[in-house]
Amino acid sequence: MHGVFTSEELSAYRTNGYVIRRGLFSAEEIDLLGSAARGDHAMDRASTALDDGGGNRVRLSLWNHPGDGIYGMVARSHRVVDPVEQLIGGEVYHYHSKMILKDAFTGGAWAWHQDYGYWYQNGLLFPDLCSVMIAVDPATKENGCLELLKGSHRMGRINHVLSGEQAGADPERVAEAEKRLEKVYCEMGAGDAVFFHANTLHCSGPNHSPHPRWAMICCYNSAANEPYKESHHPGYTKLHKVDDSAVLAAGTSLPAGTNVEFANLATDDRSARGLSEEDR
């Protein structure tokens, strides 16, 4: 089955906290996704710009349920969901997806953080989650590609504090981790994807290049990791997988955001900042 990891890749994920799959989506598929996203006025209107603490801003749009358009077909495709279920070890559901809109010259940085550093506040007892970042544009050091610390997921959850309008991991611990762990620049071609653990420390630099760096991130939670309280992200919702061919079909026949309700991050402070009231 396309997209299912080898035993070597599974071992690398468990050791390093991430694994990259080159060419997960074809050039035609990723062109359709990119064109749909850039022409999606609802996504543009719903996007929120967060200050990175250095005077730059990075935009993102987020939605909880995948829908039936090309975003949903990507997030529900066997080639994405089946490997995630391998990595987590059982059924998963769609926790949310987002599009990172890091524009040319102006796109800001993301502080070092763990996804579980945010999601812990949502009533999730275990870090049994995985994110899949799909490069819509080529990602390079110059345009602010994803950076991560190899093996940092084994540190466990780190406390997070505000940096600008973003929540970042405790700078003292990050500094010490950087001395011991290898920093990896996840340079990717359009259509490549990186699967990473919810406790893997990651960040990205600002975009100083003339090239945009848009990326779609699909996040999944274990079906067994039902949150014990309600939050701005959903509890267990059955994920209906689709054949990989559905991506091209949706890209040519359905509006991009079909059945997608974009979150209003400007009014959902916890979702935008990743902090609970007690952390502010």
MARVOZA-38749 format. One record per residue (C-alpha): residue number from 1; x, y, z; residue in one letter. Coordinates in Angstrom, 3 decimals. Layout:
N
+-----+----------+----------+----------+------+
! pos !       px !       py !       pz ! code !
+-----+----------+----------+----------+------+
! NUM !        X !        Y !        Z !    A !
...
+-----+----------+----------+----------+------+
***
This chain:
280
+-----+----------+----------+----------+------+
! pos !       px !       py !       pz ! code !
+-----+----------+----------+----------+------+
!   1 !    0.000 !    0.000 !    0.000 !    M !
!   2 !    1.395 !    3.410 !   -0.969 !    H !
!   3 !    2.674 !    5.501 !    1.910 !    G !
!   4 !    3.058 !    2.775 !    4.541 !    V !
!   5 !    6.368 !    2.951 !    6.370 !    F !
!   6 !    9.067 !    0.288 !    6.317 !    T !
!   7 !   10.392 !   -1.208 !    9.549 !    S !
!   8 !   13.495 !    0.981 !    9.148 !    E !
!   9 !   11.355 !    4.120 !    8.891 !    E !
!  10 !    9.310 !    3.114 !   11.930 !    L !
!  11 !   12.513 !    2.587 !   13.911 !    S !
!  12 !   13.826 !    5.981 !   12.790 !    A !
!  13 !   10.613 !    7.665 !   13.904 !    Y !
!  14 !   10.765 !    6.082 !   17.336 !    R !
!  15 !   14.409 !    7.105 !   17.740 !    T !
!  16 !   14.364 !   10.546 !   16.128 !    N !
!  17 !   10.782 !   11.717 !   16.564 !    G !
!  18 !   10.190 !   12.311 !   12.874 !    Y !
!  19 !   10.446 !   10.750 !    9.430 !    V !
!  20 !   10.324 !   12.378 !    5.987 !    I !
!  21 !    8.507 !   10.827 !    3.051 !    R !
!  22 !    9.608 !   12.288 !   -0.281 !    R !
!  23 !    7.059 !   12.697 !   -3.066 !    G !
!  24 !    4.049 !   11.798 !   -0.941 !    L !
!  25 !    1.964 !   13.888 !   -3.337 !    F !
!  26 !    2.577 !   14.250 !   -7.063 !    S !
!  27 !    3.361 !   17.548 !   -8.767 !    A !
!  28 !   -0.143 !   17.629 !  -10.245 !    E !
!  29 !   -1.774 !   16.988 !   -6.870 !    E !
!  30 !    0.273 !   19.585 !   -5.024 !    I !
!  31 !   -0.294 !   22.153 !   -7.788 !    D !
!  32 !   -4.036 !   21.652 !   -7.384 !    L !
!  33 !   -3.786 !   21.974 !   -3.609 !    L !
!  34 !   -1.674 !   25.123 !   -3.863 !    G !
!  35 !   -3.939 !   26.732 !   -6.451 !    S !
!  36 !   -7.034 !   25.907 !   -4.415 !    A !
!  37 !   -5.544 !   27.349 !   -1.211 !    A !
!  38 !   -4.288 !   30.545 !   -2.837 !    R !
!  39 !   -7.662 !   31.088 !   -4.473 !    G !
!  40 !   -9.639 !   30.314 !   -1.312 !    D !
!  41 !  -11.003 !   33.681 !   -0.202 !    H !
!  42 !  -12.666 !   32.144 !    2.853 !    A !
!  43 !   -9.298 !   30.816 !    4.029 !    M !
!  44 !   -7.670 !   34.172 !    3.405 !    D !
!  45 !  -10.365 !   36.022 !    5.354 !    R !
!  46 !  -10.118 !   33.531 !    8.222 !    A !
!  47 !   -6.323 !   33.680 !    8.459 !    S !
!  48 !   -4.753 !   35.068 !   11.615 !    T !
!  49 !   -1.378 !   36.804 !   11.716 !    A !
!  50 !    0.673 !   36.165 !   14.853 !    L !
!  51 !    3.634 !   38.296 !   15.875 !    D !
!  52 !    6.834 !   36.266 !   16.303 !    D !
!  53 !    8.375 !   38.580 !   18.902 !    G !
!  54 !   10.849 !   39.932 !   16.348 !    G !
!  55 !    8.557 !   42.275 !   14.472 !    G !
!  56 !    7.496 !   39.771 !   11.814 !    N !
!  57 !    4.146 !   38.054 !   11.470 !    R !
!  58 !    3.182 !   34.616 !   10.231 !    V !
!  59 !   -0.310 !   33.817 !    8.993 !    R !
!  60 !   -2.258 !   30.616 !    9.456 !    L !
!  61 !   -5.780 !   29.293 !    8.908 !    S !
!  62 !   -7.126 !   26.353 !   10.918 !    L !
!  63 !  -10.117 !   24.015 !   10.724 !    W !
!  64 !  -11.219 !   21.075 !   12.866 !    N !
!  65 !  -13.133 !   18.808 !   10.488 !    H !
!  66 !  -11.627 !   17.806 !    7.143 !    P !
!  67 !  -14.618 !   18.245 !    4.821 !    G !
!  68 !  -15.062 !   16.905 !    1.292 !    D !
!  69 !  -12.932 !   19.310 !   -0.748 !    G !
!  70 !   -9.281 !   18.888 !   -1.601 !    I !
!  71 !   -8.174 !   19.729 !    1.964 !    Y !
!  72 !  -10.316 !   16.908 !    3.276 !    G !
!  73 !   -9.220 !   14.463 !    0.597 !    M !
!  74 !   -5.579 !   15.120 !    1.501 !    V !
!  75 !   -6.200 !   14.726 !    5.234 !    A !
!  76 !   -8.395 !   11.622 !    4.778 !    R !
!  77 !   -6.276 !    9.871 !    2.144 !    S !
!  78 !   -4.897 !    6.425 !    2.884 !    H !
!  79 !   -1.371 !    7.590 !    2.067 !    R !
!  80 !   -1.491 !   10.046 !    4.994 !    V !
!  81 !   -3.719 !    8.311 !    7.540 !    V !
!  82 !   -2.412 !    4.738 !    7.206 !    D !
!  83 !    1.198 !    5.703 !    8.049 !    P !
!  84 !    0.006 !    7.825 !   10.987 !    V !
!  85 !   -1.879 !    4.821 !   12.338 !    E !
!  86 !    1.307 !    2.788 !   11.976 !    Q !
!  87 !    3.266 !    5.360 !   13.947 !    L !
!  88 !    0.670 !    5.719 !   16.712 !    I !
!  89 !   -0.246 !    2.051 !   16.772 !    G !
!  90 !   -3.989 !    2.089 !   16.211 !    G !
!  91 !   -6.979 !    4.036 !   14.961 !    E !
!  92 !   -6.648 !    7.822 !   14.752 !    V !
!  93 !   -9.033 !   10.675 !   14.090 !    Y !
!  94 !   -8.580 !   14.108 !   12.554 !    H !
!  95 !   -7.691 !   16.521 !   15.367 !    Y !
!  96 !   -7.407 !   19.527 !   13.077 !    H !
!  97 !   -5.585 !   20.815 !    9.999 !    S !
!  98 !   -4.051 !   24.162 !    9.241 !    K !
!  99 !   -2.419 !   26.004 !    6.387 !    M !
! 100 !    0.732 !   27.942 !    7.235 !    I !
! 101 !    0.885 !   30.982 !    4.955 !    L !
! 102 !    4.515 !   32.098 !    5.178 !    K !
! 103 !    4.649 !   34.766 !    2.490 !    D !
! 104 !    7.707 !   36.053 !    0.612 !    A !
! 105 !    9.889 !   38.538 !    2.563 !    F !
! 106 !    7.253 !   39.091 !    5.269 !    T !
! 107 !    6.582 !   35.634 !    6.725 !    G !
! 108 !    7.591 !   35.490 !   10.369 !    G !
! 109 !    9.230 !   32.796 !   12.474 !    A !
! 110 !    7.704 !   30.171 !   14.745 !    W !
! 111 !    9.264 !   29.843 !   18.192 !    A !
! 112 !   10.625 !   26.502 !   19.393 !    W !
! 113 !    7.674 !   24.503 !   20.671 !    H !
! 114 !    6.078 !   21.089 !   21.033 !    Q !
! 115 !    2.583 !   20.498 !   19.708 !    D !
! 116 !    1.699 !   18.636 !   22.902 !    Y !
! 117 !    2.879 !   21.705 !   24.797 !    G !
! 118 !   -0.235 !   23.339 !   23.346 !    Y !
! 119 !   -2.589 !   20.378 !   23.192 !    W !
! 120 !   -1.932 !   19.187 !   26.756 !    Y !
! 121 !   -4.232 !   22.029 !   27.821 !    Q !
! 122 !   -7.081 !   20.465 !   25.840 !    N !
! 123 !   -7.590 !   17.520 !   28.177 !    G !
! 124 !   -5.348 !   15.027 !   26.363 !    L !
! 125 !   -3.689 !   12.713 !   28.883 !    L !
! 126 !   -1.131 !   11.224 !   26.501 !    F !
! 127 !    1.066 !   12.642 !   23.708 !    P !
! 128 !   -0.317 !   10.041 !   21.293 !    D !
! 129 !   -0.615 !   12.474 !   18.422 !    L !
! 130 !    1.184 !   12.975 !   15.143 !    C !
! 131 !    1.421 !   15.900 !   12.737 !    S !
! 132 !    2.028 !   15.631 !    9.005 !    V !
! 133 !    3.479 !   18.746 !    7.377 !    M !
! 134 !    3.014 !   18.686 !    3.600 !    I !
! 135 !    5.111 !   21.122 !    1.582 !    A !
! 136 !    2.845 !   23.083 !   -0.767 !    V !
! 137 !    5.864 !   25.148 !   -1.861 !    D !
! 138 !    9.517 !   24.081 !   -1.773 !    P !
! 139 !   10.808 !   24.574 !    1.781 !    A !
! 140 !   14.380 !   25.825 !    2.204 !    T !
! 141 !   16.509 !   27.417 !    4.909 !    K !
! 142 !   16.084 !   30.737 !    3.090 !    E !
! 143 !   12.289 !   30.743 !    3.163 !    N !
! 144 !   11.944 !   29.424 !    6.707 !    G !
! 145 !   11.658 !   25.641 !    6.508 !    C !
! 146 !   10.774 !   23.518 !    9.512 !    L !
! 147 !   13.635 !   22.949 !   11.966 !    E !
! 148 !   13.566 !   20.250 !   14.629 !    L !
! 149 !   15.754 !   18.713 !   17.309 !    L !
! 150 !   16.342 !   15.056 !   16.597 !    K !
! 151 !   15.242 !   12.836 !   19.475 !    G !
! 152 !   13.737 !   15.710 !   21.501 !    S !
! 153 !   10.406 !   13.869 !   21.832 !    H !
! 154 !   12.107 !   11.709 !   24.457 !    R !
! 155 !   12.403 !   14.765 !   26.741 !    M !
! 156 !    8.691 !   14.640 !   27.529 !    G !
! 157 !    6.442 !   17.667 !   27.696 !    R !
! 158 !    8.141 !   21.015 !   28.322 !    I !
! 159 !    6.459 !   24.059 !   29.851 !    N !
! 160 !    5.528 !   26.771 !   27.330 !    H !
! 161 !    5.532 !   30.553 !   27.762 !    V !
! 162 !    4.516 !   33.472 !   25.561 !    L !
! 163 !    6.983 !   34.884 !   23.009 !    S !
! 164 !    5.306 !   37.740 !   21.157 !    G !
! 165 !    1.866 !   36.332 !   20.367 !    E !
! 166 !    3.120 !   32.750 !   20.197 !    Q !
! 167 !    3.644 !   30.160 !   22.899 !    A !
! 168 !    7.170 !   28.790 !   22.929 !    G !
! 169 !    8.930 !   26.077 !   24.915 !    A !
! 170 !   10.935 !   27.072 !   27.989 !    D !
! 171 !   13.988 !   28.830 !   26.446 !    P !
! 172 !   16.392 !   27.506 !   29.086 !    E !
! 173 !   15.523 !   23.889 !   28.330 !    R !
! 174 !   15.583 !   24.490 !   24.590 !    V !
! 175 !   19.061 !   26.020 !   24.855 !    A !
! 176 !   20.350 !   23.001 !   26.746 !    E !
! 177 !   18.669 !   20.605 !   24.313 !    A !
! 178 !   20.343 !   22.385 !   21.393 !    E !
! 179 !   23.739 !   21.629 !   22.946 !    K !
! 180 !   23.041 !   17.880 !   23.019 !    R !
! 181 !   20.728 !   17.178 !   20.103 !    L !
! 182 !   21.223 !   17.564 !   16.377 !    E !
! 183 !   19.256 !   20.330 !   14.679 !    K !
! 184 !   17.673 !   19.182 !   11.411 !    V !
! 185 !   16.548 !   21.544 !    8.663 !    Y !
! 186 !   13.634 !   19.838 !    6.934 !    C !
! 187 !   14.236 !   21.113 !    3.428 !    E !
! 188 !   11.548 !   19.643 !    1.210 !    M !
! 189 !   10.301 !   19.790 !   -2.320 !    G !
! 190 !    6.656 !   20.518 !   -3.028 !    A !
! 191 !    4.725 !   17.314 !   -2.286 !    G !
! 192 !    7.198 !   16.010 !    0.304 !    D !
! 193 !    5.934 !   15.470 !    3.853 !    A !
! 194 !    7.409 !   15.154 !    7.327 !    V !
! 195 !    5.613 !   13.101 !    9.997 !    F !
! 196 !    6.562 !   14.167 !   13.523 !    F !
! 197 !    5.738 !   13.272 !   17.126 !    H !
! 198 !    3.685 !   15.639 !   19.295 !    A !
! 199 !    6.634 !   16.115 !   21.689 !    N !
! 200 !    9.272 !   16.790 !   19.020 !    T !
! 201 !   10.701 !   20.275 !   19.484 !    L !
! 202 !   10.408 !   22.256 !   16.272 !    H !
! 203 !   10.483 !   25.817 !   14.992 !    C !
! 204 !   10.993 !   27.719 !   11.754 !    S !
! 205 !   12.829 !   30.877 !   10.769 !    G !
! 206 !   11.441 !   33.951 !    9.006 !    P !
! 207 !   11.097 !   34.064 !    5.240 !    N !
! 208 !   13.729 !   36.459 !    3.901 !    H !
! 209 !   13.426 !   35.100 !    0.372 !    S !
! 210 !   11.258 !   36.122 !   -2.602 !    P !
! 211 !    9.601 !   32.703 !   -2.493 !    H !
! 212 !    6.498 !   31.870 !   -0.410 !    P !
! 213 !    6.571 !   28.860 !    1.894 !    R !
! 214 !    3.047 !   27.566 !    2.313 !    W !
! 215 !    2.470 !   24.234 !    4.004 !    A !
! 216 !   -0.534 !   22.191 !    5.065 !    M !
! 217 !   -0.308 !   20.455 !    8.438 !    I !
! 218 !   -2.715 !   17.610 !    9.243 !    C !
! 219 !   -2.845 !   16.647 !   12.920 !    C !
! 220 !   -4.187 !   13.367 !   14.274 !    Y !
! 221 !   -5.008 !   12.045 !   17.727 !    N !
! 222 !   -5.262 !    8.433 !   18.809 !    S !
! 223 !   -8.865 !    7.266 !   19.026 !    A !
! 224 !   -7.944 !    5.848 !   22.444 !    A !
! 225 !   -6.714 !    9.259 !   23.649 !    N !
! 226 !  -10.173 !   10.802 !   24.031 !    E !
! 227 !   -9.871 !   14.204 !   25.750 !    P !
! 228 !  -11.464 !   14.315 !   29.190 !    Y !
! 229 !  -12.838 !   17.836 !   28.672 !    K !
! 230 !  -14.142 !   19.920 !   25.808 !    E !
! 231 !  -11.878 !   22.362 !   23.990 !    S !
! 232 !  -11.636 !   24.219 !   20.697 !    H !
! 233 !  -10.466 !   20.939 !   19.027 !    H !
! 234 !  -12.787 !   17.932 !   18.705 !    P !
! 235 !  -13.054 !   14.745 !   20.670 !    G !
! 236 !  -13.151 !   11.426 !   18.879 !    Y !
! 237 !  -14.873 !   11.719 !   15.504 !    T !
! 238 !  -14.828 !    8.751 !   13.131 !    K !
! 239 !  -12.402 !    9.448 !   10.278 !    L !
! 240 !  -13.656 !    8.150 !    6.952 !    H !
! 241 !  -10.610 !    7.434 !    4.807 !    K !
! 242 !  -10.665 !    7.911 !    1.046 !    V !
! 243 !   -8.735 !    6.398 !   -1.835 !    D !
! 244 !   -5.630 !    8.300 !   -2.858 !    D !
! 245 !   -7.247 !    9.053 !   -6.226 !    S !
! 246 !   -9.775 !   11.299 !   -4.443 !    A !
! 247 !   -7.189 !   14.093 !   -4.158 !    V !
! 248 !   -7.065 !   14.712 !   -7.904 !    L !
! 249 !  -10.807 !   14.219 !   -8.250 !    A !
! 250 !  -11.571 !   16.812 !   -5.574 !    A !
! 251 !   -9.024 !   19.236 !   -6.943 !    G !
! 252 !  -10.841 !   19.408 !  -10.258 !    T !
! 253 !  -14.477 !   19.151 !   -9.166 !    S !
! 254 !  -15.173 !   20.575 !   -5.699 !    L !
! 255 !  -14.538 !   23.921 !   -3.984 !    P !
! 256 !  -11.388 !   23.786 !   -1.862 !    A !
! 257 !  -13.026 !   24.244 !    1.514 !    G !
! 258 !  -16.148 !   22.121 !    1.020 !    T !
! 259 !  -17.707 !   21.495 !    4.465 !    N !
! 260 !  -14.779 !   23.252 !    6.151 !    V !
! 261 !  -15.486 !   25.711 !    8.954 !    E !
! 262 !  -12.397 !   27.814 !    9.572 !    F !
! 263 !  -11.635 !   28.645 !   13.194 !    A !
! 264 !  -11.623 !   32.283 !   14.237 !    N !
! 265 !   -8.251 !   32.404 !   15.951 !    L !
! 266 !   -8.569 !   36.104 !   16.588 !    A !
! 267 !  -11.303 !   35.380 !   19.145 !    T !
! 268 !  -10.114 !   31.926 !   20.254 !    D !
! 269 !   -7.165 !   33.017 !   22.376 !    D !
! 270 !   -6.248 !   29.535 !   23.573 !    R !
! 271 !   -6.120 !   28.168 !   20.046 !    S !
! 272 !   -3.999 !   31.025 !   18.745 !    A !
! 273 !   -1.555 !   31.103 !   21.616 !    R !
! 274 !   -1.629 !   27.512 !   22.806 !    G !
! 275 !   -1.977 !   28.526 !   26.442 !    L !
! 276 !   -4.558 !   28.058 !   29.143 !    S !
! 277 !   -5.641 !   30.920 !   31.374 !    E !
! 278 !   -3.290 !   29.691 !   34.119 !    E !
! 279 !   -0.261 !   29.957 !   31.830 !    D !
! 280 !   -0.708 !   33.622 !   30.945 !    R !
+-----+----------+----------+----------+------+
***
